[in-house]
Amino acid sequence: MYQAYKTSIRMASKTAAQRLKVVVFVGSAREGRLGERVKKFMLKQLEQKNYEISVLDAAVDQEFTMLNKPVFFYGNDRTKAPKFLVEKEKLVKEADAFVIISPEYNHCIPPGLSNMIDHFGGSCYAMKPSGLVTYSAGQYGGMRAAMQLRALTGELGCLSVSNIFGIPSAQKSLDDDGKPLNEHMESGAKKLLDQLDWMAWAMKNHREIKPSF
Ligand SMILES: Cc1cc2nc3c(=O)[nH]c(=O)nc-3n(C[C@H](O)[C@H](O)[C@H](O)COP(=O)(O)O)c2cc1C
């Protein structure tokens, strides 16, 4: 029994010699958004890791109309689903981890973010970790939205890692190009991404041994 377990771990580690696939959700669709700076900064941090990165952005991917028909409501036959949605579903399904970049609107998750997320079924997210990056123009760094994102990611099965990277006064913390303006930015991102990386590999290895419950 133990031998079989050790063999399966060895096999999993071998297959896991690939790169992690990370999907980044960017939640603000607002013109002139501060989120643009946070997106640029986080992509720079992620690019320093050897990841395959895809971005689903509420401001860029405007094919995400207000939720009309989630892709999983098309049944098993995806030929009738919009091509755009099927392509994005593939990214989410194949992801090993998620980074969720979110402002806080009225102490809540912005609608553009939950709208994008809701287009895909829970099975695309399950058994994978997520990392929360929240920000605001004020002093709380979007922490109330982060608490709601904890519940949302928990429901989807992509539980968020314990560290939350909250960025207060994002307009003073990052310049227009996403360049950090204080010493906390890079260390804060590192803490989050180190945890996310560990969890993503652990979960990926275990998914290979045991793909479902
Ligand atoms: C509809 C709306 C609601 C907001 N609610 C909050 C809030 O609850 N807490 C907060 O700290 N800032 C709030 N703000 C201010 C945001 O922190 C600030 O506008 C920030 O730039 C939003 O991110 P974005 O520019 O990427 O959209 C709100 C902004 C908008 C547009």
The ligand as an SDF file (V2000), in Angstrom:
LIG
                    3D

 31 33  0  0  0  0  0  0  0  0999 V2000
  -18.9390   51.9070   -7.2230 C   0  0  0  0  0  0  0  0  0  0  0  0
  -17.7700   52.1660   -6.3110 C   0  0  0  0  0  0  0  0  0  0  0  0
  -17.8300   51.7990   -5.0000 C   0  0  0  0  0  0  0  0  0  0  0  0
  -16.7250   51.9790   -4.1750 C   0  0  0  0  0  0  0  0  0  0  0  0
  -16.7590   51.4980   -2.9020 N   0  0  0  0  0  0  0  0  0  0  0  0
  -15.6380   51.4930   -2.1520 C   0  0  0  0  0  0  0  0  0  0  0  0
  -15.5880   50.8000   -0.9140 C   0  0  0  0  0  0  0  0  0  0  0  0
  -16.5360   50.1940   -0.4850 O   0  0  0  0  0  0  0  0  0  0  0  0
  -14.4270   50.7990   -0.2140 N   0  0  0  0  0  0  0  0  0  0  0  0
  -13.3010   51.4540   -0.6810 C   0  0  0  0  0  0  0  0  0  0  0  0
  -12.2670   51.4030   -0.0120 O   0  0  0  0  0  0  0  0  0  0  0  0
  -13.3230   52.1310   -1.8490 N   0  0  0  0  0  0  0  0  0  0  0  0
  -14.4440   52.1440   -2.6100 C   0  0  0  0  0  0  0  0  0  0  0  0
  -14.4790   52.7810   -3.8200 N   0  0  0  0  0  0  0  0  0  0  0  0
  -13.2950   53.5310   -4.2320 C   0  0  0  0  0  0  0  0  0  0  0  0
  -12.2930   52.6090   -4.8850 C   0  0  0  0  0  0  0  0  0  0  0  0
  -11.3860   52.1130   -3.9410 O   0  0  0  0  0  0  0  0  0  0  0  0
  -11.5230   53.3400   -5.9900 C   0  0  0  0  0  0  0  0  0  0  0  0
  -12.4390   54.0200   -6.8470 O   0  0  0  0  0  0  0  0  0  0  0  0
  -10.6640   52.4090   -6.8060 C   0  0  0  0  0  0  0  0  0  0  0  0
   -9.9740   53.1880   -7.7460 O   0  0  0  0  0  0  0  0  0  0  0  0
  -11.5110   51.3340   -7.5040 C   0  0  0  0  0  0  0  0  0  0  0  0
  -10.7210   50.4950   -8.2980 O   0  0  0  0  0  0  0  0  0  0  0  0
  -10.7180   50.6590   -9.8870 P   0  0  0  0  0  0  0  0  0  0  0  0
  -10.2630   52.0790  -10.1610 O   0  0  0  0  0  0  0  0  0  0  0  0
   -9.7130   49.6560  -10.3710 O   0  0  0  0  0  0  0  0  0  0  0  0
  -12.0990   50.3980  -10.3880 O   0  0  0  0  0  0  0  0  0  0  0  0
  -15.5630   52.6040   -4.6710 C   0  0  0  0  0  0  0  0  0  0  0  0
  -15.5220   52.9920   -6.0050 C   0  0  0  0  0  0  0  0  0  0  0  0
  -16.5990   52.7590   -6.8350 C   0  0  0  0  0  0  0  0  0  0  0  0
  -16.5030   53.1160   -8.2820 C   0  0  0  0  0  0  0  0  0  0  0  0
  1  2  1  0
  2  3  1  0
  2 30  2  0
  3  4  2  0
  4  5  1  0
  4 28  1  0
  5  6  2  0
  6  7  1  0
  6 13  1  0
  7  8  2  0
  7  9  1  0
  9 10  1  0
 10 11  2  0
 10 12  1  0
 12 13  2  0
 13 14  1  0
 14 15  1  0
 14 28  1  0
 15 16  1  0
 16 17  1  0
 16 18  1  0
 18 19  1  0
 18 20  1  0
 20 21  1  0
 20 22  1  0
 22 23  1  0
 23 24  1  0
 24 25  2  0
 24 26  1  0
 24 27  1  0
 28 29  2  0
 29 30  1  0
 30 31  1  0
M  END
$$$$
